[in-house]
Amino acid sequence: MIQRIQTIWLLLASAAAFSALRFPFYYTPTPFALEINGSKGYSTLISLAFSACLSFITIFLYGNRMLQLKVVLMNFLLSALIGYFVYKIVIANPGGGFTLPSLALFIIPVLQIMAIVNIYKDDRKVKSADRLR
């Protein structure tokens, strides 16, 4: 499990989603100072928490690579939905800016794509080894 590289990518994606819940990713300056984190709206809170938990749970599906691949693809689509929710928050609060922890929101899909690629490579490697037997 831990020797597979997709485990590291999924663990990093889970940590990034949990950090987006905790740390503010968007702020608006004075006079209405506002810091927005993942728990600002219910839709963002639920989708980020579900994405983080799903990334972590997917690590333990290493025995069934095709199921693991499908779950990570579903989680990738959920990350796109999270991006839409963040976009709605940004449009509703103009005049602000993104903070450094907002990189976590943009890196989650990248880490999931890297995990998808490595799961696919791992599956191809196992299938080629089965043909040799």
Buried (B, 14 or more C-beta within 10 A) or exposed (E): EEEBBBBBBBBBBBBBBBBBBEBBBBBBEEEEEEEBBBBBBEBBBEBBBBBBBBBBEBBEBBEEBEEBBBBBBBBBEBBEEBBEBBEEBBEEBEEBEBBEBBBBBBBBBBBBBBBBEBBBEBBEEEEEEEEEE
